[in-house]
């Protein structure tokens, strides 16, 4: 396993560190007035990282018997048509999952405001209060499960590890390090927030607002560009 692969994996992990479960939810916890609940934050991040580690190990175990037949199938004309269809679907999702115009974004924000807090927001409020610790674990699992399919960098990291030729033990250790890097920015912010108390709140509030506004737009761009890449890889069809 070369240094180039490790650098690439570290870069992908840092991209994944800006997702809802790895950064946005921890920011919500840190913005709670008063003393930050360090134990609950660590439990939340541990749940998210543990979920992705278990998921990644399962995907690595299944990658060996899946990748070779899949690569062979994609070499056929029918396989290329299927790949083209998948790429087009991803492009369409990228275009439609989030409005691209300012007016469309404003209408969507107004509609969300009328609907009120969603289920994830309600779970967040319960988890960061003085409720049972099980609520924190449930929040982490739900958030990770909801965004697992859209975490393209993580899936790319699994593919890189599966094709690196490393043994199961080494791949598992590297994957555990990947999951640690995923939650590292949130842990650093937690340490700074604990040290500075509420003096860091304005900065965290601006960061949370920016992530809340742009998380789905970022996902839309990822789906759109991935769709172009997948569709382009299917050409020529004969």
C-alpha positions as a LaTeX table, in Angstrom:
\begin{tabular}{lrrr}
\hline
Residue & $x$ (\AA) & $y$ (\AA) & $z$ (\AA) \\
\hline
Unk1 & 0.00 & 0.00 & 0.00 \\
Unk2 & 1.76 & 3.11 & $-1.27$ \\
Unk3 & 1.85 & 6.64 & 0.08 \\
Unk4 & $-0.14$ & 7.85 & $-2.95$ \\
Unk5 & $-3.07$ & 5.64 & $-1.99$ \\
Unk6 & $-2.97$ & 6.81 & 1.63 \\
Unk7 & $-2.91$ & 10.47 & 0.55 \\
Unk8 & $-5.86$ & 9.89 & $-1.77$ \\
Unk9 & $-7.79$ & 8.15 & 1.01 \\
Unk10 & $-7.02$ & 10.97 & 3.45 \\
Unk11 & $-8.35$ & 13.51 & 0.94 \\
Unk12 & $-11.55$ & 11.52 & 0.43 \\
Unk13 & $-11.97$ & 11.20 & 4.20 \\
Unk14 & $-11.69$ & 14.97 & 4.64 \\
Unk15 & $-14.41$ & 15.45 & 2.02 \\
Unk16 & $-16.59$ & 12.98 & 3.94 \\
Unk17 & $-15.88$ & 14.91 & 7.16 \\
Unk18 & $-18.23$ & 17.68 & 5.98 \\
Unk19 & $-21.36$ & 15.50 & 5.80 \\
Unk20 & $-24.45$ & 15.78 & 8.00 \\
Unk21 & $-23.45$ & 13.04 & 10.43 \\
Unk22 & $-19.78$ & 13.95 & 10.70 \\
Unk23 & $-20.01$ & 17.75 & 10.97 \\
Unk24 & $-23.50$ & 19.28 & 10.77 \\
Unk25 & $-24.99$ & 17.25 & 13.63 \\
Unk26 & $-21.93$ & 17.83 & 15.86 \\
Unk27 & $-22.25$ & 21.57 & 15.15 \\
Unk28 & $-25.87$ & 21.44 & 16.30 \\
Unk29 & $-24.69$ & 19.84 & 19.55 \\
Unk30 & $-21.96$ & 22.45 & 20.04 \\
Unk31 & $-24.41$ & 25.31 & 19.45 \\
Unk32 & $-26.55$ & 24.22 & 22.39 \\
Unk33 & $-26.52$ & 27.06 & 24.96 \\
Unk34 & $-24.39$ & 26.46 & 28.01 \\
Unk35 & $-21.74$ & 23.84 & 28.60 \\
Unk36 & $-21.29$ & 21.50 & 25.66 \\
Unk37 & $-22.14$ & 17.86 & 26.39 \\
Unk38 & $-18.80$ & 16.30 & 25.50 \\
Unk39 & $-19.88$ & 12.76 & 26.29 \\
Unk40 & $-22.90$ & 12.96 & 24.01 \\
Unk41 & $-20.82$ & 14.46 & 21.21 \\
Unk42 & $-18.21$ & 11.71 & 21.44 \\
Unk43 & $-20.96$ & 9.07 & 21.55 \\
Unk44 & $-22.58$ & 10.57 & 18.44 \\
Unk45 & $-19.32$ & 10.67 & 16.48 \\
Unk46 & $-18.37$ & 7.18 & 17.66 \\
Unk47 & $-21.74$ & 5.86 & 16.48 \\
Unk48 & $-21.36$ & 7.46 & 13.03 \\
Unk49 & $-17.74$ & 6.29 & 12.64 \\
Unk50 & $-18.62$ & 2.80 & 13.87 \\
Unk51 & $-21.52$ & 2.55 & 11.42 \\
Unk52 & $-19.29$ & 3.44 & 8.49 \\
Unk53 & $-16.53$ & 1.12 & 9.64 \\
Unk54 & $-18.91$ & $-1.86$ & 9.81 \\
Unk55 & $-20.46$ & $-0.87$ & 6.47 \\
Unk56 & $-17.03$ & $-0.51$ & 4.88 \\
Unk57 & $-15.83$ & $-3.91$ & 6.12 \\
Unk58 & $-18.99$ & $-5.51$ & 4.74 \\
Unk59 & $-18.47$ & $-3.82$ & 1.38 \\
Unk60 & $-14.80$ & $-4.85$ & 1.30 \\
Unk61 & $-15.71$ & $-8.47$ & 2.00 \\
Unk62 & $-18.22$ & $-8.43$ & $-0.86$ \\
Unk63 & $-16.08$ & $-6.45$ & $-3.29$ \\
Unk64 & $-13.87$ & $-9.36$ & $-4.31$ \\
Unk65 & $-16.63$ & $-11.49$ & $-5.81$ \\
Unk66 & $-18.56$ & $-8.47$ & $-7.12$ \\
Unk67 & $-15.97$ & $-6.32$ & $-8.92$ \\
Unk68 & $-14.58$ & $-8.88$ & $-11.38$ \\
Unk69 & $-17.97$ & $-10.08$ & $-12.71$ \\
Unk70 & $-19.18$ & $-6.47$ & $-12.81$ \\
Unk71 & $-16.17$ & $-5.35$ & $-14.82$ \\
Unk72 & $-16.71$ & $-8.21$ & $-17.27$ \\
Unk73 & $-20.41$ & $-7.38$ & $-17.61$ \\
Unk74 & $-19.68$ & $-3.72$ & $-18.31$ \\
Unk75 & $-17.48$ & $-4.68$ & $-21.25$ \\
Unk76 & $-20.51$ & $-6.02$ & $-23.12$ \\
Unk77 & $-22.81$ & $-3.83$ & $-25.22$ \\
Unk78 & $-25.73$ & $-4.48$ & $-22.86$ \\
Unk79 & $-23.56$ & $-3.60$ & $-19.88$ \\
Unk80 & $-22.54$ & $-0.31$ & $-21.47$ \\
Unk81 & $-26.18$ & 0.58 & $-22.12$ \\
Unk82 & $-26.96$ & $-0.12$ & $-18.45$ \\
Unk83 & $-23.98$ & 2.03 & $-17.41$ \\
Unk84 & $-25.20$ & 4.83 & $-19.69$ \\
Unk85 & $-28.69$ & 4.60 & $-18.17$ \\
Unk86 & $-27.26$ & 4.78 & $-14.63$ \\
Unk87 & $-25.21$ & 7.83 & $-15.61$ \\
Unk88 & $-28.24$ & 9.60 & $-17.09$ \\
Unk89 & $-30.29$ & 8.86 & $-13.94$ \\
Unk90 & $-27.53$ & 10.34 & $-11.76$ \\
Unk91 & $-27.37$ & 13.46 & $-13.96$ \\
Unk92 & $-31.16$ & 13.89 & $-13.74$ \\
Unk93 & $-31.05$ & 13.48 & $-9.95$ \\
Unk94 & $-28.26$ & 16.05 & $-9.75$ \\
Unk95 & $-30.31$ & 18.53 & $-11.75$ \\
Unk96 & $-33.61$ & 17.97 & $-9.92$ \\
Unk97 & $-32.68$ & 17.15 & $-6.31$ \\
Unk98 & $-32.11$ & 20.84 & $-5.51$ \\
Unk99 & $-33.21$ & 24.05 & $-7.29$ \\
Unk100 & $-30.38$ & 25.69 & $-9.23$ \\
Unk101 & $-31.87$ & 29.19 & $-9.44$ \\
Unk102 & $-32.10$ & 31.75 & $-6.63$ \\
Unk103 & $-35.89$ & 31.90 & $-6.97$ \\
Unk104 & $-36.20$ & 28.13 & $-6.79$ \\
Unk105 & $-34.00$ & 27.98 & $-3.69$ \\
Unk106 & $-36.09$ & 30.67 & $-2.02$ \\
Unk107 & $-39.32$ & 28.77 & $-2.75$ \\
Unk108 & $-37.84$ & 25.59 & $-1.33$ \\
Unk109 & $-36.68$ & 27.37 & 1.85 \\
Unk110 & $-40.17$ & 28.84 & 2.29 \\
Unk111 & $-41.74$ & 25.40 & 1.86 \\
Unk112 & $-39.38$ & 23.92 & 4.47 \\
Unk113 & $-40.23$ & 26.73 & 6.88 \\
Unk114 & $-43.95$ & 26.05 & 6.47 \\
Unk115 & $-43.46$ & 22.32 & 7.13 \\
Unk116 & $-41.57$ & 23.02 & 10.35 \\
Unk117 & $-38.80$ & 20.86 & 11.84 \\
Unk118 & $-38.23$ & 17.51 & 10.14 \\
Unk119 & $-37.85$ & 14.16 & 11.85 \\
Unk120 & $-34.06$ & 14.43 & 11.99 \\
Unk121 & $-34.30$ & 17.86 & 13.62 \\
Unk122 & $-36.72$ & 16.51 & 16.23 \\
Unk123 & $-34.39$ & 13.59 & 16.95 \\
Unk124 & $-31.51$ & 16.06 & 17.23 \\
Unk125 & $-33.34$ & 18.20 & 19.80 \\
Unk126 & $-34.14$ & 15.13 & 21.89 \\
Unk127 & $-30.61$ & 13.73 & 21.65 \\
Unk128 & $-28.78$ & 16.91 & 22.65 \\
Unk129 & $-31.05$ & 17.54 & 25.62 \\
Unk130 & $-30.98$ & 15.51 & 28.82 \\
Unk131 & $-32.81$ & 12.52 & 27.36 \\
Unk132 & $-31.53$ & 8.93 & 27.23 \\
Unk133 & $-28.20$ & 8.17 & 25.61 \\
Unk134 & $-30.02$ & 5.78 & 23.32 \\
Unk135 & $-31.47$ & 8.81 & 21.57 \\
Unk136 & $-27.92$ & 9.92 & 20.67 \\
Unk137 & $-27.08$ & 6.49 & 19.25 \\
Unk138 & $-30.35$ & 6.41 & 17.30 \\
Unk139 & $-29.66$ & 9.86 & 15.85 \\
Unk140 & $-26.18$ & 8.84 & 14.72 \\
Unk141 & $-27.41$ & 5.61 & 13.12 \\
Unk142 & $-30.32$ & 7.29 & 11.33 \\
Unk143 & $-28.16$ & 10.13 & 10.00 \\
Unk144 & $-25.43$ & 7.74 & 8.80 \\
Unk145 & $-27.93$ & 5.37 & 7.18 \\
Unk146 & $-29.78$ & 8.20 & 5.40 \\
Unk147 & $-26.64$ & 9.59 & 3.79 \\
Unk148 & $-24.69$ & 6.34 & 3.26 \\
Unk149 & $-25.78$ & 5.91 & $-0.36$ \\
Unk150 & $-24.84$ & 9.50 & $-1.21$ \\
Unk151 & $-21.35$ & 9.40 & 0.32 \\
Unk152 & $-19.59$ & 8.97 & $-3.01$ \\
Unk153 & $-16.07$ & 9.64 & $-1.59$ \\
Unk154 & $-16.51$ & 6.80 & 0.91 \\
Unk155 & $-17.63$ & 4.39 & $-1.80$ \\
Unk156 & $-14.66$ & 5.50 & $-3.92$ \\
Unk157 & $-12.35$ & 4.82 & $-0.96$ \\
Unk158 & $-13.79$ & 1.31 & $-0.63$ \\
Unk159 & $-13.16$ & 0.70 & $-4.33$ \\
Unk160 & $-9.56$ & 1.93 & $-4.01$ \\
Unk161 & $-8.92$ & $-0.35$ & $-1.05$ \\
Unk162 & $-10.57$ & $-3.31$ & $-2.76$ \\
Unk163 & $-8.33$ & $-2.95$ & $-5.81$ \\
Unk164 & $-5.13$ & $-2.09$ & $-3.91$ \\
Unk165 & $-4.13$ & $-5.71$ & $-3.35$ \\
Unk166 & $-3.85$ & $-5.21$ & 0.42 \\
Unk167 & $-4.89$ & $-8.01$ & 2.73 \\
Unk168 & $-8.10$ & $-7.90$ & 4.79 \\
Unk169 & $-6.24$ & $-6.98$ & 7.98 \\
Unk170 & $-4.35$ & $-4.03$ & 6.47 \\
Unk171 & $-7.44$ & $-2.81$ & 4.64 \\
Unk172 & $-9.47$ & $-2.90$ & 7.86 \\
Unk173 & $-6.82$ & $-0.89$ & 9.74 \\
Unk174 & $-6.68$ & 1.70 & 6.96 \\
Unk175 & $-10.48$ & 1.86 & 6.85 \\
Unk176 & $-10.57$ & 2.46 & 10.61 \\
Unk177 & $-8.10$ & 5.32 & 10.12 \\
Unk178 & $-10.32$ & 6.68 & 7.34 \\
Unk179 & $-13.33$ & 6.73 & 9.67 \\
Unk180 & $-11.24$ & 8.48 & 12.34 \\
Unk181 & $-10.20$ & 11.20 & 9.86 \\
Unk182 & $-13.90$ & 11.58 & 8.94 \\
Unk183 & $-14.77$ & 12.70 & 12.47 \\
Unk184 & $-11.46$ & 14.43 & 13.26 \\
Unk185 & $-12.54$ & 17.99 & 12.24 \\
Unk186 & $-15.60$ & 17.73 & 14.50 \\
Unk187 & $-13.41$ & 16.50 & 17.38 \\
Unk188 & $-11.01$ & 19.41 & 16.86 \\
Unk189 & $-13.93$ & 21.86 & 16.91 \\
Unk190 & $-15.21$ & 20.16 & 20.06 \\
Unk191 & $-11.87$ & 20.70 & 21.81 \\
Unk192 & $-11.76$ & 24.36 & 20.75 \\
Unk193 & $-15.43$ & 24.90 & 21.69 \\
Unk194 & $-14.81$ & 23.39 & 25.14 \\
Unk195 & $-11.72$ & 25.54 & 25.67 \\
Unk196 & $-13.26$ & 28.82 & 24.48 \\
Unk197 & $-16.75$ & 28.13 & 25.80 \\
Unk198 & $-19.41$ & 30.24 & 24.03 \\
Unk199 & $-16.89$ & 32.70 & 22.53 \\
Unk200 & $-16.68$ & 30.34 & 19.53 \\
Unk201 & $-20.47$ & 30.24 & 19.07 \\
Unk202 & $-20.71$ & 32.99 & 16.37 \\
Unk203 & $-18.13$ & 31.20 & 14.20 \\
Unk204 & $-19.84$ & 27.84 & 14.67 \\
Unk205 & $-23.23$ & 29.39 & 13.90 \\
Unk206 & $-21.97$ & 30.82 & 10.60 \\
Unk207 & $-20.39$ & 27.49 & 9.66 \\
Unk208 & $-23.59$ & 25.61 & 10.52 \\
Unk209 & $-25.72$ & 28.03 & 8.50 \\
Unk210 & $-23.44$ & 27.67 & 5.48 \\
Unk211 & $-23.48$ & 23.86 & 5.66 \\
Unk212 & $-27.26$ & 23.79 & 6.11 \\
Unk213 & $-27.72$ & 25.98 & 3.03 \\
Unk214 & $-25.26$ & 24.17 & 0.79 \\
Unk215 & $-25.27$ & 20.49 & 1.83 \\
Unk216 & $-27.94$ & 19.43 & $-0.65$ \\
Unk217 & $-26.46$ & 21.64 & $-3.37$ \\
Unk218 & $-23.11$ & 19.93 & $-2.86$ \\
Unk219 & $-24.82$ & 16.54 & $-3.13$ \\
Unk220 & $-26.51$ & 17.71 & $-6.35$ \\
Unk221 & $-23.15$ & 18.66 & $-7.87$ \\
Unk222 & $-21.60$ & 15.33 & $-6.82$ \\
Unk223 & $-24.47$ & 13.35 & $-8.40$ \\
Unk224 & $-24.37$ & 15.47 & $-11.57$ \\
Unk225 & $-20.60$ & 15.15 & $-12.08$ \\
Unk226 & $-20.60$ & 11.45 & $-11.15$ \\
Unk227 & $-23.41$ & 10.88 & $-13.66$ \\
Unk228 & $-21.37$ & 12.56 & $-16.40$ \\
Unk229 & $-18.37$ & 10.41 & $-15.51$ \\
Unk230 & $-20.37$ & 7.16 & $-15.49$ \\
Unk231 & $-22.20$ & 7.99 & $-18.73$ \\
Unk232 & $-18.96$ & 9.04 & $-20.40$ \\
Unk233 & $-17.35$ & 5.75 & $-19.42$ \\
Unk234 & $-20.10$ & 3.85 & $-21.25$ \\
Unk235 & $-19.23$ & 5.42 & $-24.61$ \\
Unk236 & $-18.76$ & 4.17 & $-27.25$ \\
Unk237 & $-21.69$ & 1.75 & $-27.00$ \\
Unk238 & $-20.47$ & $-0.64$ & $-29.68$ \\
\hline
\end{tabular}
